[in-house]
Amino acid sequence: MTAALAVDGLSVVYDGYYALDAVGIEVNKGESFGLVGESGSGKSTLLRAVAGLAPVTDGTIRVGGERLKGAKRSKTFYRQVQMVFQDPYGSLHPRQTIDRLLLEPLAIHGIADSERRIARALDEVGLGSGFRFRYPHQLSGGQRQRVAIARALIVEPSILLLDEPTSALDASVQAEVLNLLEQVRKDRSLTFVMVSHDLGVITHMCGRLAVMRNGAVVERLAAKELAAGDVKEDYTRNLMVASKGFVRA
């Protein structure tokens, strides 16, 4: 079966510094795949490289078997692959209403039936039509992240790149947004690649994961192996100790 996303030998270099060093991962269609590691390990850089937001020095990226060429991404790519960022306030234009924020990707991709799609997107993330003409500053952090998720979903992608999507939220809201993402993934048969420093989040959301350190993958695990403490690398064990609230099964 062709992988939904395949990265092979991927390197990103800034002034001689390897932010990514020959990284390889393979994510199956419909899978939720996790990336964990300390700050600066390269996990967010990997997502940004896939999205065309970081310069690739070497290696290949394939989406649905098709190799991506160069840094520029086509409209077709962004119909397939969408990214949700860590900071929902920073990723939403402060002077645009929620209606305008959701209309913009539809206009870019030439997608009609905007009224129905906007209503559906808001309903899917648990926000009613009353939110359409509010501004981001009038929403809570959790509501803003729901809008960011709705904006990603509205073009009906097959892959979501999730960069610490709940780390800026408090614990109770975090759980709500994670449950929302999991429900959306099941309903739409989406593929997730999720970055998180929280191993508890990753074991809850993902079936498999890669552990990253200094721009490289140092261990690949099933989530159930991580939850059971069945790991090979001392670095992974140290992450387990450092991950706040992580409890071994």
C-alpha positions in Angstrom: 0.0 0.0 0.0 1.3 3.5 -0.9 2.1 5.6 2.1 0.2 8.7 2.7 3.4 10.5 3.5 7.0 9.2 3.0 10.1 11.2 4.0 13.5 9.8 3.1 16.9 11.1 3.9 15.5 14.6 4.6 18.0 17.3 5.7 17.5 20.9 6.5 20.7 23.0 7.0 21.0 26.6 8.3 24.5 28.1 8.0 26.1 24.7 8.5 23.7 23.6 11.3 21.7 20.5 10.6 18.2 21.2 11.9 17.3 17.9 10.2 19.9 15.2 9.4 18.8 12.5 7.0 15.4 12.0 8.6 13.1 9.3 7.3 9.5 8.5 8.3 6.6 6.7 6.6 3.0 7.4 7.6 0.2 5.1 6.4 -3.2 6.3 5.1 -5.6 7.0 7.9 -2.9 6.7 10.6 -2.1 9.1 13.4 1.7 9.3 13.6 3.6 11.1 16.4 6.8 13.0 16.6 8.4 13.6 20.0 11.6 15.0 21.4 13.0 17.9 23.4 12.9 21.5 22.1 15.2 21.9 19.2 15.1 18.2 18.2 13.8 19.0 14.8 10.2 17.7 15.0 8.5 21.0 14.1 11.1 21.6 11.4 10.1 18.3 9.8 6.5 19.4 9.6 7.6 22.8 8.2 9.8 21.1 5.6 6.9 18.9 4.4 4.7 22.0 4.2 7.3 23.9 2.2 8.0 26.4 5.0 11.6 25.2 5.6 14.3 24.8 3.0 15.2 21.2 2.1 18.9 20.6 1.5 18.7 16.9 0.7 16.2 14.0 0.6 12.8 13.3 -0.7 9.2 13.9 0.3 6.3 11.9 -1.2 2.6 12.5 -0.7 0.4 9.6 -1.9 3.4 8.3 -3.8 4.0 11.6 -5.7 7.4 13.2 -5.1 7.4 16.9 -4.2 9.9 19.0 -6.1 11.5 22.1 -4.7 10.2 24.2 -1.8 7.2 25.7 -3.6 4.0 23.8 -3.0 1.1 23.7 -5.5 -2.6 24.4 -4.8 -3.2 20.7 -5.3 -0.7 20.0 -2.4 -2.5 22.4 -0.1 -5.9 20.7 -0.9 -4.3 17.5 0.3 -2.1 18.7 3.2 -3.0 21.3 5.8 -1.2 22.4 8.9 -2.5 23.5 12.3 0.0 25.6 14.3 0.7 25.8 18.0 -0.5 29.4 18.5 -4.0 29.8 17.3 -3.9 33.6 17.9 -0.8 34.0 15.9 -2.1 32.0 13.0 -5.4 33.9 12.6 -5.5 37.4 11.1 -6.6 39.7 14.0 -8.6 42.0 11.7 -10.6 39.4 9.9 -13.8 37.9 11.1 -14.1 34.1 11.4 -16.3 34.2 8.3 -13.6 35.9 6.3 -10.9 33.6 7.7 -12.9 30.5 6.5 -13.9 32.1 3.2 -10.3 32.9 2.2 -9.1 29.3 1.6 -12.3 28.5 -0.4 -11.6 31.5 -2.6 -7.9 30.6 -3.1 -8.9 27.1 -4.2 -11.9 28.1 -6.2 -14.3 26.1 -4.1 -17.9 27.0 -4.4 -20.8 26.5 -2.0 -19.1 28.6 0.6 -22.2 29.2 2.8 -22.8 25.5 3.3 -19.1 24.7 3.8 -18.5 27.4 6.4 -21.6 26.3 8.4 -20.5 22.7 8.2 -16.9 23.5 9.3 -18.0 25.5 12.3 -20.5 22.9 13.3 -17.9 20.1 12.9 -15.6 21.8 15.4 -18.3 22.6 17.9 -18.9 26.3 17.1 -22.3 27.5 16.0 -23.1 30.1 13.3 -23.1 32.8 16.0 -19.3 32.7 15.8 -19.1 33.6 12.1 -18.8 37.4 12.5 -16.7 37.6 15.6 -13.0 38.4 15.6 -10.2 36.2 17.0 -9.7 38.5 20.0 -13.4 37.9 21.0 -12.8 34.1 21.3 -11.1 32.0 24.0 -7.9 30.1 23.2 -9.8 26.9 22.7 -12.3 28.5 20.4 -9.5 30.1 18.4 -7.9 26.7 17.9 -11.2 25.2 16.8 -11.4 28.0 14.2 -7.8 27.1 13.1 -8.9 23.4 12.8 -12.0 24.4 10.8 -9.9 26.5 8.4 -7.7 23.5 7.8 -10.6 21.1 7.3 -12.7 23.4 5.0 -10.7 22.5 1.9 -11.2 18.8 2.7 -7.5 17.7 3.0 -6.4 14.1 3.5 -3.5 14.9 5.7 -3.2 17.2 8.7 0.2 18.3 10.1 -0.4 19.2 13.8 2.4 21.2 15.4 1.7 21.1 19.2 -1.9 21.9 18.5 -3.0 22.0 22.2 0.1 23.0 24.1 -1.0 26.7 24.4 -4.3 25.6 26.0 -5.2 24.7 29.6 -5.6 21.1 30.5 -9.4 20.8 30.3 -9.6 22.7 27.0 -6.7 20.6 25.7 -8.6 17.4 26.3 -11.7 18.8 24.4 -9.6 19.8 21.4 -7.8 16.4 21.3 -11.1 14.6 21.4 -12.4 16.8 18.6 -9.3 16.0 16.5 -9.7 12.3 17.1 -13.4 12.4 16.1 -12.6 14.4 13.0 -9.9 11.9 12.0 -12.2 9.0 12.3 -15.2 10.7 10.5 -13.0 11.9 7.6 -10.5 9.0 7.5 -7.7 11.6 7.8 -4.0 11.0 8.2 -2.3 12.9 11.1 1.3 13.7 11.7 1.4 15.2 15.2 4.2 16.9 17.1 4.1 17.1 20.8 6.4 17.4 23.8 3.7 15.6 25.9 4.1 11.8 25.6 0.7 11.3 27.2 -0.9 13.2 24.3 1.0 11.2 21.8 0.2 7.8 23.3 -3.5 8.8 23.4 -3.7 10.1 19.9 -1.1 8.1 17.9 -0.6 4.5 17.0 3.1 4.9 16.1 5.8 7.5 16.7 9.3 8.6 16.1 11.6 9.9 18.8 13.9 12.8 17.6 17.1 14.2 19.0 19.4 16.8 17.4 17.6 16.6 14.1 17.7 12.9 13.7 15.3 10.0 14.5 16.8 7.9 17.3 14.0 5.5 17.9 10.7 4.3 16.4 8.0 2.8 18.5 4.4 1.7 18.7 2.5 4.0 21.2 1.7 0.9 23.3 5.4 0.2 23.6 6.0 3.7 24.9 3.1 3.5 27.3 4.5 0.2 28.7 8.0 1.6 29.0 9.3 -0.9 26.4 12.0 1.4 24.9 15.6 0.9 23.9 17.1 4.4 24.1 18.1 6.1 27.3 17.1 9.4 25.7 13.5 8.1 25.3 13.5 7.0 28.9 14.6 10.5 30.0 11.8 12.0 27.9 9.4 9.8 29.7 10.6 11.2 33.1 10.6 14.8 31.8 7.1 14.6 30.3 4.8 16.2 32.8 1.9 14.0 33.8 3.1 11.0 31.8 2.2 7.8 33.5 3.4 4.4 32.4 0.6 1.9 31.9 
